[in-house]
Amino acid sequence: MIEEDPDGPASVSSFQGNAGSAAIAGFAEAAIAPVEIFNDGRYSAFVQDLECVWRWEIHRDGQFVQEGCSLSERSSREAVGYVMSFYRRRDERQAAEPAICE
C-alpha cells in the first residue's frame, strides 16, 4: 500500500502494520536459519539457503575460519568437504612437526 506523506515523497508500508512486519521477519529468519552439516568436535560447518545461492561457513574450535557460496546444497557440501580435507591435512602436518623450544 502506498501512503502519501505530506512532508515528503510517497512511502511503502506493510499492509498488516508492525505486527505483520514482525511476523514476516520471524518467518524469514526461520526459513533461512543455518543448518549444521558437519561436526567432528573441533570443526563444524553450516549451510544457509539464501534463495539465490547457498552460503556455507566453517568454524574451528567455535571460531569462524572460512565461508563461501555455492549454487546448491549439494555443491555446498562438496565445497565444505574439500576445505575440510585441506584443514585436516594441515592439522596433521602441524602435529607431526617437532615443537621448537625457545
OpenMM code with the backbone's topology and positions (N, CA, C; nanometers):
from openmm import Vec3, app, unit

residues = "MET ILE GLU GLU ASP PRO ASP GLY PRO ALA SER VAL SER SER PHE GLN GLY ASN ALA GLY SER ALA ALA ILE ALA GLY PHE ALA GLU ALA ALA ILE ALA PRO VAL GLU ILE PHE ASN ASP GLY ARG TYR SER ALA PHE VAL GLN ASP LEU GLU CYS VAL TRP ARG TRP GLU ILE HIS ARG ASP GLY GLN PHE VAL GLN GLU GLY CYS SER LEU SER GLU ARG SER SER ARG GLU ALA VAL GLY TYR VAL MET SER PHE TYR ARG ARG ARG ASP GLU ARG GLN ALA ALA GLU PRO ALA ILE CYS GLU".split()
positions = [
    Vec3(0.0835, -0.1154, 0.0000),
    Vec3(0.0000, 0.0000, 0.0000),
    Vec3(0.0897, 0.1239, 0.0000),
    Vec3(0.0591, 0.2182, -0.0831),
    Vec3(0.1367, 0.3417, -0.0926),
    Vec3(0.0643, 0.4489, -0.0127),
    Vec3(0.1372, 0.5121, 0.0759),
    Vec3(0.0793, 0.6204, 0.1546),
    Vec3(0.1463, 0.7505, 0.1151),
    Vec3(0.0676, 0.8526, 0.1020),
    Vec3(0.1217, 0.9842, 0.0715),
    Vec3(0.1658, 1.0497, 0.2023),
    Vec3(0.2861, 1.1006, 0.2045),
    Vec3(0.3391, 1.1719, 0.3205),
    Vec3(0.3407, 1.3195, 0.2844),
    Vec3(0.2634, 1.4029, 0.3569),
    Vec3(0.2584, 1.5446, 0.3203),
    Vec3(0.3937, 1.6144, 0.3327),
    Vec3(0.4837, 1.5591, 0.4149),
    Vec3(0.6142, 1.6218, 0.4345),
    Vec3(0.7227, 1.5661, 0.3431),
    Vec3(0.6927, 1.4677, 0.2614),
    Vec3(0.7966, 1.4090, 0.1778),
    Vec3(0.7381, 1.3207, 0.0688),
    Vec3(0.8236, 1.2424, 0.0034),
    Vec3(0.7777, 1.1565, -0.1055),
    Vec3(0.6910, 1.0423, -0.0551),
    Vec3(0.6253, 0.9738, -0.1458),
    Vec3(0.5410, 0.8602, -0.1114),
    Vec3(0.6263, 0.7500, -0.0498),
    Vec3(0.5697, 0.6777, 0.0476),
    Vec3(0.6430, 0.5682, 0.1109),
    Vec3(0.5605, 0.4408, 0.1031),
    Vec3(0.6267, 0.3280, 0.1100),
    Vec3(0.5599, 0.1983, 0.1050),
    Vec3(0.5489, 0.1463, 0.2474),
    Vec3(0.4304, 0.0995, 0.2857),
    Vec3(0.4114, 0.0464, 0.4207),
    Vec3(0.3585, -0.0952, 0.4127),
    Vec3(0.3779, -0.1691, 0.5207),
    Vec3(0.3262, -0.3051, 0.5289),
    Vec3(0.1747, -0.2985, 0.5390),
    Vec3(0.1053, -0.3846, 0.4673),
    Vec3(-0.0390, -0.3780, 0.4727),
    Vec3(-0.0935, -0.4376, 0.6019),
    Vec3(-0.0084, -0.5060, 0.6817),
    Vec3(-0.0521, -0.5593, 0.8103),
    Vec3(0.0012, -0.4776, 0.9273),
    Vec3(0.0722, -0.3713, 0.9037),
    Vec3(0.1251, -0.2896, 1.0116),
    Vec3(0.2468, -0.3533, 1.0752),
    Vec3(0.2840, -0.3053, 1.1941),
    Vec3(0.4030, -0.3533, 1.2620),
    Vec3(0.3938, -0.4995, 1.3018),
    Vec3(0.2776, -0.5464, 1.3445),
    Vec3(0.2626, -0.6870, 1.3843),
    Vec3(0.2902, -0.7778, 1.2658),
    Vec3(0.2431, -0.7394, 1.1488),
    Vec3(0.2689, -0.8191, 1.0290),
    Vec3(0.4154, -0.8200, 0.9926),
    Vec3(0.4817, -0.7072, 1.0073),
    Vec3(0.6249, -0.6988, 0.9770),
    Vec3(0.7049, -0.7883, 1.0689),
    Vec3(0.6710, -0.7896, 1.1968),
    Vec3(0.7416, -0.8744, 1.2926),
    Vec3(0.7208, -1.0216, 1.2590),
    Vec3(0.5993, -1.0586, 1.2212),
    Vec3(0.5721, -1.1980, 1.1867),
    Vec3(0.6474, -1.2386, 1.0616),
    Vec3(0.6518, -1.1504, 0.9631),
    Vec3(0.7239, -1.1800, 0.8397),
    Vec3(0.8728, -1.1908, 0.8675),
    Vec3(0.9272, -1.1010, 0.9483),
    Vec3(1.0696, -1.1062, 0.9821),
    Vec3(1.1020, -1.2360, 1.0545),
    Vec3(1.0163, -1.2777, 1.1470),
    Vec3(1.0381, -1.4033, 1.2188),
    Vec3(1.0343, -1.5223, 1.1248),
    Vec3(0.9411, -1.5223, 1.0304),
    Vec3(0.9325, -1.6303, 0.9325),
    Vec3(1.0565, -1.6339, 0.8453),
    Vec3(1.1032, -1.5172, 0.8008),
    Vec3(1.2215, -1.5111, 0.7147),
    Vec3(1.3437, -1.5637, 0.7881),
    Vec3(1.3594, -1.5278, 0.9157),
    Vec3(1.4734, -1.5769, 0.9920),
    Vec3(1.4683, -1.7277, 1.0060),
    Vec3(1.3491, -1.7826, 1.0320),
    Vec3(1.3356, -1.9273, 1.0487),
    Vec3(1.3606, -1.9995, 0.9165),
    Vec3(1.3190, -1.9389, 0.8059),
    Vec3(1.3319, -2.0034, 0.6759),
    Vec3(1.4768, -2.0118, 0.6305),
    Vec3(1.5608, -1.9174, 0.6725),
    Vec3(1.6984, -1.9185, 0.6246),
    Vec3(1.7990, -1.9441, 0.7367),
    Vec3(1.7543, -2.0035, 0.8454),
    Vec3(1.8454, -2.0329, 0.9561),
    Vec3(1.9529, -2.1311, 0.9091),
    Vec3(2.0775, -2.1107, 0.9510),
    Vec3(2.1851, -2.2031, 0.9124),
    Vec3(2.1599, -2.3442, 0.9659),
    Vec3(2.2005, -2.4434, 0.8889),
    Vec3(2.1854, -2.5839, 0.9257),
    Vec3(2.3243, -2.6450, 0.9364),
    Vec3(2.3511, -2.7131, 1.0466),
    Vec3(2.4812, -2.7769, 1.0637),
    Vec3(2.4886, -2.9008, 0.9750),
    Vec3(2.5942, -2.9097, 0.8932),
    Vec3(2.6097, -3.0248, 0.8046),
    Vec3(2.7322, -3.1078, 0.8403),
    Vec3(2.8155, -3.0571, 0.9314),
    Vec3(2.9375, -3.1290, 0.9668),
    Vec3(2.9793, -3.0896, 1.1072),
    Vec3(3.0225, -3.1887, 1.1867),
    Vec3(3.0764, -3.1601, 1.3201),
    Vec3(3.1607, -3.2791, 1.3625),
    Vec3(3.2905, -3.2541, 1.3817),
    Vec3(3.3783, -3.3615, 1.4293),
    Vec3(3.4398, -3.3277, 1.5646),
    Vec3(3.3802, -3.2353, 1.6343),
    Vec3(3.4330, -3.1938, 1.7634),
    Vec3(3.5093, -3.0641, 1.7521),
    Vec3(3.6156, -3.0638, 1.6741),
    Vec3(3.6951, -2.9416, 1.6569),
    Vec3(3.6377, -2.8523, 1.5479),
    Vec3(3.5946, -2.9110, 1.4380),
    Vec3(3.5416, -2.8347, 1.3245),
    Vec3(3.3909, -2.8554, 1.3131),
    Vec3(3.3223, -2.7511, 1.2705),
    Vec3(3.1799, -2.7615, 1.2387),
    Vec3(3.1536, -2.6761, 1.1149),
    Vec3(3.0538, -2.7160, 1.0387),
    Vec3(3.0188, -2.6432, 0.9163),
    Vec3(2.8677, -2.6271, 0.9090),
    Vec3(2.8270, -2.5146, 0.8533),
    Vec3(2.6858, -2.4807, 0.8420),
    Vec3(2.6560, -2.4345, 0.6999),
    Vec3(2.5345, -2.4613, 0.6526),
    Vec3(2.4879, -2.4067, 0.5244),
    Vec3(2.3617, -2.3260, 0.5508),
    Vec3(2.3385, -2.2300, 0.4620),
    Vec3(2.2216, -2.1439, 0.4732),
    Vec3(2.1707, -2.1148, 0.3330),
    Vec3(2.0430, -2.1413, 0.3104),
    Vec3(1.9808, -2.1146, 0.1806),
    Vec3(1.9431, -1.9675, 0.1738),
    Vec3(2.0057, -1.8950, 0.0818),
    Vec3(1.9755, -1.7531, 0.0641),
    Vec3(1.8859, -1.7297, -0.0572),
    Vec3(1.8236, -1.8337, -0.1075),
    Vec3(1.7333, -1.8354, -0.2215),
    Vec3(1.8033, -1.8215, -0.3558),
    Vec3(1.9097, -1.7431, -0.3642),
    Vec3(1.9812, -1.7326, -0.4921),
    Vec3(2.1113, -1.8128, -0.4874),
    Vec3(2.1659, -1.8334, -0.3701),
    Vec3(2.2856, -1.9157, -0.3500),
    Vec3(2.2767, -1.9822, -0.2126),
    Vec3(2.3626, -2.0796, -0.1918),
    Vec3(2.3768, -2.1420, -0.0606),
    Vec3(2.5070, -2.0916, -0.0002),
    Vec3(2.5001, -2.0343, 0.1179),
    Vec3(2.6180, -1.9841, 0.1883),
    Vec3(2.6639, -2.0921, 0.2845),
    Vec3(2.7942, -2.1197, 0.2846),
    Vec3(2.8478, -2.2157, 0.3817),
    Vec3(2.9539, -2.1475, 0.4664),
    Vec3(2.9707, -2.1987, 0.5872),
    Vec3(3.0609, -2.1378, 0.6837),
    Vec3(3.1259, -2.2488, 0.7664),
    Vec3(3.2553, -2.2370, 0.7905),
    Vec3(3.3297, -2.3358, 0.8694),
    Vec3(3.3837, -2.2680, 0.9946),
    Vec3(3.3725, -2.3391, 1.1069),
    Vec3(3.4232, -2.2915, 1.2364),
    Vec3(3.5229, -2.3939, 1.2900),
    Vec3(3.6298, -2.3453, 1.3533),
    Vec3(3.7273, -2.4318, 1.4208),
    Vec3(3.7318, -2.3894, 1.5667),
    Vec3(3.7085, -2.4849, 1.6553),
    Vec3(3.7069, -2.4574, 1.7990),
    Vec3(3.6128, -2.3420, 1.8327),
    Vec3(3.4984, -2.3373, 1.7640),
    Vec3(3.3980, -2.2351, 1.7897),
    Vec3(3.4253, -2.0998, 1.7263),
    Vec3(3.5363, -2.0868, 1.6543),
    Vec3(3.5726, -1.9599, 1.5911),
    Vec3(3.5570, -1.9709, 1.4389),
    Vec3(3.5036, -1.8672, 1.3780),
    Vec3(3.4881, -1.8625, 1.2326),
    Vec3(3.6246, -1.8706, 1.1636),
    Vec3(3.6357, -1.9558, 1.0593),
    Vec3(3.7608, -1.9634, 0.9828),
    Vec3(3.7423, -1.9408, 0.8333),
    Vec3(3.6285, -1.9797, 0.7764),
    Vec3(3.6123, -1.9623, 0.6316),
    Vec3(3.4652, -1.9691, 0.5938),
    Vec3(3.4317, -1.8999, 0.4846),
    Vec3(3.2969, -1.9045, 0.4296),
    Vec3(3.3040, -1.9061, 0.2784),
    Vec3(3.1948, -1.9433, 0.2167),
    Vec3(3.1877, -1.9418, 0.0717),
    Vec3(3.0437, -1.9556, 0.0280),
    Vec3(3.0218, -1.9528, -0.1017),
    Vec3(2.8869, -1.9676, -0.1579),
    Vec3(2.8905, -2.0703, -0.2693),
    Vec3(2.7815, -2.1427, -0.2833),
    Vec3(2.7657, -2.2431, -0.3887),
    Vec3(2.6248, -2.2311, -0.4445),
    Vec3(2.6037, -2.2932, -0.5588),
    Vec3(2.4732, -2.2816, -0.6241),
    Vec3(2.3680, -2.3767, -0.5698),
    Vec3(2.4097, -2.4814, -0.4987),
    Vec3(2.3134, -2.5763, -0.4443),
    Vec3(2.3624, -2.6284, -0.3099),
    Vec3(2.2736, -2.6937, -0.2367),
    Vec3(2.3141, -2.7524, -0.1086),
    Vec3(2.4183, -2.8611, -0.1319),
    Vec3(2.3977, -2.9408, -0.2340),
    Vec3(2.4929, -3.0481, -0.2638),
    Vec3(2.6318, -2.9925, -0.2935),
    Vec3(2.6398, -2.8880, -0.3756),
    Vec3(2.7705, -2.8309, -0.4070),
    Vec3(2.8313, -2.7623, -0.2845),
    Vec3(2.7483, -2.7115, -0.1935),
    Vec3(2.7990, -2.6563, -0.0674),
    Vec3(2.8639, -2.7658, 0.0159),
    Vec3(2.7977, -2.8806, 0.0237),
    Vec3(2.8538, -2.9934, 0.0994),
    Vec3(2.9865, -3.0394, 0.0381),
    Vec3(2.9930, -3.0427, -0.0939),
    Vec3(3.1181, -3.0813, -0.1605),
    Vec3(3.2283, -2.9802, -0.1319),
    Vec3(3.1964, -2.8519, -0.1389),
    Vec3(3.2954, -2.7479, -0.1122),
    Vec3(3.3458, -2.7580, 0.0314),
    Vec3(3.2553, -2.7765, 0.1258),
    Vec3(3.2947, -2.7923, 0.2660),
    Vec3(3.3840, -2.9145, 0.2811),
    Vec3(3.3519, -3.0228, 0.2115),
    Vec3(3.4351, -3.1433, 0.2174),
    Vec3(3.5767, -3.1174, 0.1688),
    Vec3(3.5914, -3.0442, 0.0597),
    Vec3(3.7251, -3.0123, 0.0068),
    Vec3(3.8032, -2.9239, 0.1036),
    Vec3(3.7377, -2.8243, 0.1597),
    Vec3(3.8046, -2.7340, 0.2532),
    Vec3(3.8429, -2.8095, 0.3804),
    Vec3(3.7532, -2.8960, 0.4292),
    Vec3(3.7839, -2.9746, 0.5490),
    Vec3(3.9014, -3.0688, 0.5235),
    Vec3(3.9119, -3.1232, 0.4046),
    Vec3(4.0255, -3.2075, 0.3688),
    Vec3(4.1560, -3.1291, 0.3811),
    Vec3(4.1558, -3.0058, 0.3332),
    Vec3(4.2742, -2.9209, 0.3437),
    Vec3(4.3096, -2.8960, 0.4903),
    Vec3(4.2098, -2.8572, 0.5713),
    Vec3(4.2369, -2.8277, 0.7118),
    Vec3(4.2869, -2.9512, 0.7868),
    Vec3(4.2309, -3.0675, 0.7577),
    Vec3(4.2774, -3.1902, 0.8246),
    Vec3(4.4226, -3.2200, 0.7904),
    Vec3(4.4592, -3.2084, 0.6620),
    Vec3(4.5992, -3.2319, 0.6221),
    Vec3(4.6922, -3.1317, 0.6893),
    Vec3(4.6511, -3.0076, 0.6937),
    Vec3(4.7330, -2.9052, 0.7578),
    Vec3(4.7503, -2.9342, 0.9070),
    Vec3(4.6419, -2.9740, 0.9736),
    Vec3(4.6497, -3.0055, 1.1163),
    Vec3(4.7419, -3.1254, 1.1415),
    Vec3(4.7340, -3.2275, 1.0558),
    Vec3(4.8203, -3.3451, 1.0697),
    Vec3(4.9667, -3.3072, 1.0492),
    Vec3(4.9928, -3.2242, 0.9508),
    Vec3(5.1294, -3.1806, 0.9227),
    Vec3(5.1856, -3.0999, 1.0402),
    Vec3(5.1038, -3.0116, 1.0978),
    Vec3(5.1485, -2.9324, 1.2126),
    Vec3(5.1726, -3.0200, 1.3351),
    Vec3(5.0898, -3.1230, 1.3532),
    Vec3(5.1067, -3.2124, 1.4676),
    Vec3(5.2331, -3.2964, 1.4531),
    Vec3(5.2719, -3.3277, 1.3295),
    Vec3(5.3902, -3.4116, 1.3050),
    Vec3(5.5206, -3.3337, 1.3177),
    Vec3(5.5139, -3.2018, 1.3039),
    Vec3(5.6365, -3.1211, 1.3133),
    Vec3(5.6813, -3.1129, 1.4588),
    Vec3(5.8119, -3.1232, 1.4817),
    Vec3(5.8599, -3.1133, 1.6205),
    Vec3(5.8415, -2.9707, 1.6727),
    Vec3(5.8136, -2.9607, 1.8014),
    Vec3(5.7944, -2.8295, 1.8634),
    Vec3(5.9286, -2.7608, 1.8755),
    Vec3(5.9311, -2.6338, 1.8478),
    Vec3(6.0544, -2.5559, 1.8565),
    Vec3(6.0565, -2.4877, 1.9943),
    Vec3(6.1583, -2.5171, 2.0720),
    Vec3(6.1723, -2.4554, 2.2036),
    Vec3(6.2596, -2.3323, 2.1917),
    Vec3(6.2193, -2.2280, 2.2567),
    Vec3(6.2985, -2.1050, 2.2525),
    Vec3(6.3731, -2.0860, 2.3806),
] * unit.nanometer
topology = app.Topology()
chain = topology.addChain("A")
for resn in residues:
    res = topology.addResidue(resn, chain)
    for name in ("N", "CA", "C"):
        topology.addAtom(name, app.Element.getBySymbol(name[0]), res)
